[in-house]
Amino acid sequence: MDIAVIGGGASGIMAAITAARNGGTVTILEHTDRIGKKILVTGNGKCNITNSNQDSSFYRSSQPDFPFSVIQQFHVQNTIQFFNEIGLYSKNKNGYLYPHAEQASAVLEVLRMELKRLQVTVLGNIFIHHIKKAENKFTVTTNEHTFQFDKIILATGSKAAPKTGSDGSGYSYAQKFGHTLVKPLPALVQLRSDFSFLKHLAGVRCDG
């Protein structure tokens, strides 16, 4: 089965690995020049891959049971085991799990190696012009080529970080295939100040 993963961020990479492990022939279509850009800036460049302390009370939702039911399908021990298997060991810092080297680049590198091992095709600078479904096939027209796939996984992210690729472009794809959207709202934003000395405090964590 030919499967396209649209979006090469953390979710897209994990989706591609999972699909390939289950026998799919997988292609990642990414509109920036390389995959995993947002991974490199996660956790101030250290990439907090998971948390040992997880509870349903940590999540706000109109459906309170939904977020944690999703997390339980691939919980913290699954995450640790997954990364151990592909060659990345973690360290626990006050419940936050980081790669042992404390470098986000180590996380991206092992993910890229696993994609390569599974023979996942990764294409960058791909801009999608049109997606059409006919006779159980998806035709994806891009700036480079017209592709055909049996299945498509949409993993474009939201609008959190346009510079890393999350620019909201996936919303129109989802709507075209009948999905409804809840208006996205900023949930985690930067604080701005006129005090230049505060830049020296970037990345410093303290107890409130």
Buried (B, 14 or more C-beta within 10 A) or exposed (E): EBBBBBBBBBBBBBBBBBBBEEEBBBBBBBBBEBBBBBBBEBBEEBBBBBBEEBEBEEBEEEEEEEBBEEBEEEEBEEBBEBBEEEEBEBEEEEEBBBBEBBBBBBBBBBBBEBBEEBEBEBBEEBEBEEBEEEEEEBBBEBEEEEBEBEBBBBBBBBBBBEEBBBBEBBBEBEEEEEEEEEEEEEEEEEEEEEEEEEEEEEEEEEEE
